[in-house]
Amino acid sequence: KWIIEFSYAQIYNWTEIEKSRILSSFFWGYLALQVAFGPIVEKFGSKTILAISVSLTSVLTVVIPFISDAGYVAIMILRILQGLVQVRMMFT
């Protein structure tokens, strides 16, 4: 088998608490705009909102490996931003 186990936690020596904060930070951002975003989608239209959401999420995902050397807090910030952006997708 040519399966290689790869974990960023081993490279960056993240603790279990840091790993759980990184994983949960997406949902912090997601919940932050859950209620307030419905009227925004009604105002701008679902196609526009969906295009912006997918584009921004893609850019934020590509940036994660480059920012990971700055520490787990930087990744948490990007994950929170991803959550904020993906709330838009739910309403489209």
C-alpha positions in Angstrom: 0.0 0.0 0.0 1.2 3.5 -0.8 -1.0 5.3 1.7 1.0 7.9 3.7 -0.4 9.3 6.9 0.0 13.0 6.9 -1.0 15.3 9.7 -0.4 19.0 10.1 -0.6 18.5 13.8 2.6 16.5 13.8 4.4 19.2 11.8 3.2 22.1 13.9 3.0 20.3 17.3 -0.5 21.4 18.0 -2.1 20.3 21.2 -5.5 18.7 21.3 -7.0 21.9 22.4 -5.5 23.9 19.6 -6.6 21.3 17.0 -10.2 21.4 18.4 -10.2 25.2 18.3 -9.1 25.1 14.7 -11.8 22.6 13.7 -14.6 24.4 15.7 -13.7 27.9 14.6 -15.5 27.4 11.2 -18.7 27.0 13.1 -18.1 30.1 15.2 -18.1 32.2 12.1 -21.0 30.2 10.6 -23.2 30.8 13.6 -22.3 34.5 13.8 -24.3 35.5 10.7 -26.9 32.8 10.7 -29.9 35.0 11.6 -28.9 38.3 10.0 -28.0 37.1 6.5 -31.5 36.3 5.1 -32.4 39.9 4.2 -29.0 40.4 2.5 -29.7 37.5 0.1 -33.1 38.9 -0.6 -31.6 42.2 -1.5 -28.7 41.1 -3.8 -30.1 37.8 -5.2 -29.0 34.2 -4.7 -26.8 33.8 -7.8 -24.6 36.8 -6.9 -24.4 35.7 -3.3 -23.5 32.1 -4.2 -20.8 33.2 -6.7 -19.2 35.4 -4.1 -19.4 32.8 -1.4 -17.9 30.0 -3.5 -15.1 32.4 -4.7 -14.2 33.7 -1.3 -14.3 30.2 0.3 -11.9 28.9 -2.4 -9.5 31.8 -1.9 -9.5 31.3 1.9 -8.9 27.6 1.5 -5.9 28.2 -0.8 -4.4 30.7 1.7 -4.5 28.3 4.7 -1.2 26.4 3.9 0.6 29.7 3.3 -0.6 31.2 6.6 -0.1 28.1 8.8 3.4 29.1 9.8 2.0 32.2 11.5 0.4 29.9 14.1 -2.9 28.2 14.9 -4.6 31.6 15.7 -4.1 32.7 12.1 -5.7 29.5 10.8 -8.5 30.0 13.3 -9.1 33.5 11.9 -9.2 32.1 8.3 -11.6 29.3 9.4 -13.9 31.9 11.1 -13.9 33.9 7.9 -14.8 30.7 5.9 -17.7 30.2 8.2 -18.9 33.7 7.8 -18.7 33.4 4.0 -20.4 30.0 3.8 -23.5 31.3 5.7 -24.4 32.9 2.4 -24.6 29.6 0.7 -27.3 28.3 3.0 -29.7 31.0 2.0 -29.2 30.7 -1.7 
